[in-house]
Amino acid sequence: MLKKVALITGAGRGIGKALALRLAKDGFNVVINDINKNDAQKVAEEIKRLGGKSLAIVADVSKKDEVYGMVTEVVQEFDRLDVMISNAGIAHVRKIHDITSEELEKMFQINVFGVFYCLQAASEQMMRQGGGKIINAASVAGRRGAANLSHYSGTKFAVVGFTQAAAQELAPHGITVNAYCPGIVDTDMWKEIDRGFGYYLNLKEGEAMEDSIRKKVSLGRAETPKDIEGIVSYLASDESDYMTGQSIVIDGGMVFP
Ligand SMILES: NC(=O)c1ccc[n+]([C@@H]2O[C@H](COP(=O)([O-])OP(=O)(O)OC[C@H]3O[C@@H](n4cnc5c(N)ncnc54)[C@H](O)[C@@H]3O)[C@@H](O)[C@H]2O)c1
């Protein structure tokens, strides 16, 4: 049987890497994108060692031509693209008046423009094939504003918004569009966020993360990339065919005192 093909951006580490390994186990041929060549290649090699087919593609999702080039390369190699997971993103703790124009621009270039270019390029290919699934990385910060992460939060609200709009527009083409909204996931990204909060609140490494978990996460522990893979595996599978336009929160029951 023909294997389905998934392309995952920012899959060299963290959540994207976990999703790549899970979809490989689910039986997909998985294409690993990242700006970090070494990380992308290592994940692709790991999938091949597990018996799957994989390919690493270095591309910056904030560059439209690189995103289109990446989708073309996927189709040249595997003839199709069934699942596009726009996972690549950056975060940055900054108070509103400390955010420079360059920082604001970079945040939107990667987290919004990057996800949008992937949506455009992947859906064009999927329309030619008669369908597909697009899955975007949003965040709890895209469902509720997060102080000191305002520009990040704004990008994730944008992702939730165009996930809903694109779902309506692309439904007649057999394409579903959904998003996942994690909470506090123990990856390099949260290490960076922890350092950022630590700087403003004068806390030692790890303390901001611990404090946020204690105050906000009902299940009382940090989320791991593994906690997210089940829902994304479902969104990538035929079982989710009737679900579209949803941004699903998976955050250990976060409350905001
Ligand atoms: N970690 C969390 O707590 C958390 C919570 C909610 C949402 N998210 C979202 O989940 C996604 C993955 O987060 P993570 O924690 O694994 O982050 P991470 O920083 O650990 O990994 C992100 C990966 O994306 C790559 N990347 C960055 N810019 C890129 C670009 N322009 N083009 C291609 N690749 C690029 C990086 O090289 C890195 O490998 C992000 O969109 C993030 O906003 C994370």
The ligand as an SDF file (V2000), in Angstrom:
LIG
                    3D

 44 48  0  0  0  0  0  0  0  0999 V2000
    7.5370   24.6170   24.3540 N   0  0  0  0  0  0  0  0  0  0  0  0
    6.3490   25.0750   24.6940 C   0  0  0  0  0  0  0  0  0  0  0  0
    6.0540   25.2330   25.8950 O   0  0  0  0  0  0  0  0  0  0  0  0
    5.3080   25.4060   23.6640 C   0  0  0  0  0  0  0  0  0  0  0  0
    4.0260   25.7490   24.1110 C   0  0  0  0  0  0  0  0  0  0  0  0
    3.0530   26.0830   23.1890 C   0  0  0  0  0  0  0  0  0  0  0  0
    3.3400   26.0700   21.8310 C   0  0  0  0  0  0  0  0  0  0  0  0
    4.5890   25.7260   21.4160 N   0  0  0  0  0  0  0  0  0  0  0  0
    4.8450   25.7820   19.9780 C   0  0  0  0  0  0  0  0  0  0  0  0
    5.2570   24.4980   19.5090 O   0  0  0  0  0  0  0  0  0  0  0  0
    6.1850   24.6510   18.4320 C   0  0  0  0  0  0  0  0  0  0  0  0
    7.4610   23.8610   18.7480 C   0  0  0  0  0  0  0  0  0  0  0  0
    7.9770   24.3130   19.9870 O   0  0  0  0  0  0  0  0  0  0  0  0
    9.2460   23.6420   20.7160 P   0  0  0  0  0  0  0  0  0  0  0  0
    9.0540   23.8570   22.1530 O   0  0  0  0  0  0  0  0  0  0  0  0
    9.5050   22.2810   20.1800 O   0  0  0  0  0  0  0  0  0  0  0  0
   10.3950   24.6660   20.2090 O   0  0  0  0  0  0  0  0  0  0  0  0
   11.9860   24.4370   20.0340 P   0  0  0  0  0  0  0  0  0  0  0  0
   12.5810   25.7980   20.0970 O   0  0  0  0  0  0  0  0  0  0  0  0
   12.4800   23.4140   20.9760 O   0  0  0  0  0  0  0  0  0  0  0  0
   12.1000   23.8630   18.5450 O   0  0  0  0  0  0  0  0  0  0  0  0
   11.7430   24.6670   17.4500 C   0  0  0  0  0  0  0  0  0  0  0  0
   12.4610   24.1840   16.2070 C   0  0  0  0  0  0  0  0  0  0  0  0
   12.0830   25.0520   15.1270 O   0  0  0  0  0  0  0  0  0  0  0  0
   13.2450   25.3730   14.3760 C   0  0  0  0  0  0  0  0  0  0  0  0
   13.0450   26.6660   13.7040 N   0  0  0  0  0  0  0  0  0  0  0  0
   13.0790   27.9030   14.2700 C   0  0  0  0  0  0  0  0  0  0  0  0
   12.9170   28.8420   13.3300 N   0  0  0  0  0  0  0  0  0  0  0  0
   12.7740   28.2000   12.1410 C   0  0  0  0  0  0  0  0  0  0  0  0
   12.5840   28.6400   10.8170 C   0  0  0  0  0  0  0  0  0  0  0  0
   12.5190   29.9460   10.5280 N   0  0  0  0  0  0  0  0  0  0  0  0
   12.4570   27.7060    9.8350 N   0  0  0  0  0  0  0  0  0  0  0  0
   12.5450   26.3720   10.1230 C   0  0  0  0  0  0  0  0  0  0  0  0
   12.7390   25.9100   11.3750 N   0  0  0  0  0  0  0  0  0  0  0  0
   12.8540   26.8060   12.3800 C   0  0  0  0  0  0  0  0  0  0  0  0
   14.3780   25.4110   15.3970 C   0  0  0  0  0  0  0  0  0  0  0  0
   15.6490   25.2650   14.7820 O   0  0  0  0  0  0  0  0  0  0  0  0
   13.9860   24.2650   16.3240 C   0  0  0  0  0  0  0  0  0  0  0  0
   14.5640   23.0450   15.9020 O   0  0  0  0  0  0  0  0  0  0  0  0
    6.4170   26.1470   18.2810 C   0  0  0  0  0  0  0  0  0  0  0  0
    5.6000   26.6800   17.2680 O   0  0  0  0  0  0  0  0  0  0  0  0
    5.9940   26.7040   19.6200 C   0  0  0  0  0  0  0  0  0  0  0  0
    5.5900   28.0530   19.5620 O   0  0  0  0  0  0  0  0  0  0  0  0
    5.5820   25.3860   22.2910 C   0  0  0  0  0  0  0  0  0  0  0  0
  1  2  1  0
  2  3  2  0
  2  4  1  0
  4  5  1  0
  4 44  2  0
  5  6  2  0
  6  7  1  0
  7  8  2  0
  8  9  1  0
  8 44  1  0
  9 10  1  0
  9 42  1  0
 10 11  1  0
 11 12  1  0
 11 40  1  0
 12 13  1  0
 13 14  1  0
 14 15  2  0
 14 16  1  0
 14 17  1  0
 17 18  1  0
 18 19  2  0
 18 20  1  0
 18 21  1  0
 21 22  1  0
 22 23  1  0
 23 24  1  0
 23 38  1  0
 24 25  1  0
 25 26  1  0
 25 36  1  0
 26 27  1  0
 26 35  1  0
 27 28  2  0
 28 29  1  0
 29 30  1  0
 29 35  2  0
 30 31  1  0
 30 32  2  0
 32 33  1  0
 33 34  2  0
 34 35  1  0
 36 37  1  0
 36 38  1  0
 38 39  1  0
 40 41  1  0
 40 42  1  0
 42 43  1  0
M  CHG  2   8   1  16  -1
M  END
$$$$
